[in-house]
Amino acid sequence: MFLNYIKEFCVKKSLKKNLRISKNEVFTSNAQTIGLLIDESDSLYSKELMTELVSHGIAQKNIKIVTYRDKFEKKKEYSELTFGKKHMNWKGEVTEVFLNEFIETEFDLLISYYEKEKPILMLITSMSKAKFKVGFSSVDARLNRLMIDTAIGNYKLFVSELFMYLKRIK
């Protein structure tokens, strides 16, 4: 219990350091590649979000999904690439290969689909090399260039608002 508190403190420290580095990318082209960072600790929306993005003209092969769970079970098989607190070391560095690849990929668009501020998810978002980042307005404004104010369960409205704003930005 106490060790988890120290680990979370170190992750928050890394997050603060990473947020100081301003990355002000501008959305200039069509979104061809999309990264989805989803918190599935409370709710499961990855399949629905994928379907909604595909219905808006994004090819399924160009969407990469990574999900986070508070309680990660090693023996259980997940349908998407899934990580938990165990995949972060004491220095706030990612130890999982697929998660490092996700962070290093230059997506045209990163969708941070979580509304609770969890330091691990926020750190992954801030470390991402994505060109343009989108998330919920309830999360720290320094993380995302575009923030949408909807409920997390209303994924259809989130995606339709997202594409409406992206068309206006172009």
C-alpha positions as CSV (number, residue, x, y, z in Angstrom):
1,M,0.0,0.0,0.0
2,F,2.7,2.5,1.0
3,L,4.9,1.4,-1.9
4,N,2.1,2.1,-4.3
5,Y,1.7,5.6,-2.9
6,I,5.5,6.3,-3.4
7,K,5.3,4.9,-7.0
8,E,2.3,7.1,-7.8
9,F,4.2,10.1,-6.3
10,C,7.1,9.4,-8.7
11,V,4.7,9.1,-11.6
12,K,3.1,12.5,-10.7
13,K,6.6,14.0,-10.5
14,S,7.4,12.7,-14.0
15,L,4.1,14.0,-15.3
16,K,4.7,17.5,-13.9
17,K,8.2,17.6,-15.5
18,N,6.7,16.4,-18.8
19,L,3.9,19.0,-18.7
20,R,6.4,21.8,-18.5
21,I,7.7,21.0,-22.0
22,S,5.1,22.7,-24.2
23,K,4.2,20.7,-27.4
24,N,1.8,23.0,-29.3
25,E,1.1,21.0,-32.5
26,V,-1.5,22.2,-34.9
27,F,-3.9,20.0,-36.8
28,T,-3.3,20.6,-40.5
29,S,-4.3,17.4,-42.4
30,N,-6.8,14.6,-42.4
31,A,-6.6,12.2,-39.5
32,Q,-5.3,9.0,-41.1
33,T,-3.8,7.3,-38.1
34,I,-5.5,7.4,-34.7
35,G,-4.3,6.2,-31.3
36,L,-6.9,5.5,-28.7
37,L,-5.9,5.5,-25.0
38,I,-8.9,4.2,-23.0
39,D,-9.5,3.7,-19.3
40,E,-11.4,0.5,-19.0
41,S,-11.3,0.4,-15.2
42,D,-14.9,1.5,-14.9
43,S,-16.4,1.0,-18.3
44,L,-15.8,-0.8,-21.6
45,Y,-16.0,1.3,-24.7
46,S,-13.2,0.3,-27.0
47,K,-15.3,-1.7,-29.5
48,E,-18.0,0.9,-29.6
49,L,-15.4,3.7,-30.2
50,M,-13.7,1.7,-32.9
51,T,-17.0,1.2,-34.7
52,E,-17.9,4.8,-34.4
53,L,-14.5,5.9,-35.8
54,V,-14.8,3.5,-38.7
55,S,-18.3,4.9,-39.5
56,H,-16.6,8.3,-39.9
57,G,-14.3,7.1,-42.6
58,I,-11.2,5.9,-40.6
59,A,-9.8,2.6,-41.7
60,Q,-9.8,0.0,-38.9
61,K,-6.2,-0.9,-39.6
62,N,-5.1,2.7,-38.9
63,I,-6.6,2.7,-35.4
64,K,-4.4,1.5,-32.5
65,I,-6.0,0.9,-29.2
66,V,-4.3,0.7,-25.8
67,T,-6.4,0.2,-22.7
68,Y,-5.7,0.8,-19.0
69,R,-7.1,-1.2,-16.0
70,D,-6.6,-0.4,-12.3
71,K,-6.8,-4.2,-11.6
72,F,-4.7,-5.9,-14.2
73,E,-4.8,-9.7,-14.2
74,K,-1.7,-11.3,-15.9
75,K,-3.4,-14.6,-16.6
76,K,-6.5,-13.1,-18.2
77,E,-6.5,-12.5,-22.0
78,Y,-7.8,-9.1,-23.1
79,S,-9.1,-8.3,-26.5
80,E,-7.0,-5.1,-26.7
81,L,-3.4,-4.3,-25.6
82,T,-3.9,-3.7,-21.9
83,F,-1.6,-2.3,-19.2
84,G,-1.8,-1.4,-15.5
85,K,0.2,0.2,-12.7
86,K,2.7,-2.7,-12.9
87,H,3.9,-1.6,-16.3
88,M,5.4,1.6,-14.9
89,N,8.6,1.7,-12.9
90,W,9.6,3.8,-9.9
91,K,11.1,6.5,-12.1
92,G,7.8,7.0,-14.0
93,E,9.2,5.1,-17.0
94,V,7.2,2.7,-19.1
95,T,8.5,-0.9,-18.9
96,E,6.2,-2.6,-21.4
97,V,7.3,-2.8,-25.1
98,F,3.9,-2.3,-26.7
99,L,3.2,0.8,-24.6
100,N,6.6,2.3,-25.5
101,E,5.8,1.7,-29.2
102,F,2.4,3.4,-28.7
103,I,4.0,6.4,-27.1
104,E,6.7,6.7,-29.9
105,T,4.2,6.4,-32.8
106,E,3.4,9.7,-34.5
107,F,-0.3,9.4,-34.8
108,D,-2.2,12.1,-36.6
109,L,-4.6,12.1,-33.7
110,L,-4.5,10.7,-30.2
111,I,-7.8,10.3,-28.4
112,S,-7.4,10.2,-24.6
113,Y,-10.7,8.5,-23.7
114,Y,-10.8,8.9,-19.9
115,E,-12.4,11.6,-17.7
116,K,-10.8,10.8,-14.3
117,E,-7.3,12.2,-13.8
118,K,-5.2,9.2,-13.3
119,P,-1.4,10.0,-13.3
120,I,-0.4,7.0,-15.4
121,L,-2.9,7.8,-18.1
122,M,-2.0,11.5,-18.0
123,L,1.7,10.6,-18.3
124,I,1.1,8.4,-21.3
125,T,-0.8,11.2,-23.0
126,S,1.8,13.8,-22.3
127,M,4.7,11.5,-23.4
128,S,2.9,10.6,-26.7
129,K,4.5,11.8,-30.0
130,A,1.0,12.2,-31.6
131,K,0.6,15.3,-33.7
132,F,-2.8,16.4,-32.2
133,K,-4.3,15.3,-28.9
134,V,-8.0,15.2,-28.0
135,G,-9.6,14.4,-24.7
136,F,-12.3,15.3,-22.2
137,S,-12.6,18.7,-20.7
138,S,-12.6,17.3,-17.2
139,V,-8.9,16.4,-17.6
140,D,-6.0,18.8,-17.2
141,A,-6.2,21.3,-20.1
142,R,-2.4,21.2,-20.6
143,L,-2.6,17.6,-22.0
144,N,-4.8,18.1,-25.0
145,R,-5.2,20.6,-27.8
146,L,-8.9,20.0,-28.1
147,M,-11.2,19.2,-25.2
148,I,-14.7,17.9,-25.6
149,D,-17.3,18.3,-22.9
150,T,-19.5,15.2,-22.9
151,A,-20.2,12.3,-20.6
152,I,-17.8,9.3,-21.1
153,G,-20.8,7.0,-21.8
154,N,-21.9,9.1,-24.7
155,Y,-19.2,8.0,-27.2
156,K,-21.4,8.7,-30.3
157,L,-21.7,12.4,-29.4
158,F,-17.9,12.5,-28.5
159,V,-16.9,11.2,-31.9
160,S,-19.4,13.3,-33.9
161,E,-18.3,16.4,-32.0
162,L,-14.6,15.5,-32.6
163,F,-15.1,15.2,-36.4
164,M,-17.2,18.4,-36.5
165,Y,-14.4,20.3,-34.8
166,L,-11.6,18.7,-36.9
167,K,-13.5,19.8,-40.1
168,R,-13.6,23.4,-38.8
169,I,-10.0,23.4,-37.8
170,K,-8.8,22.3,-41.3
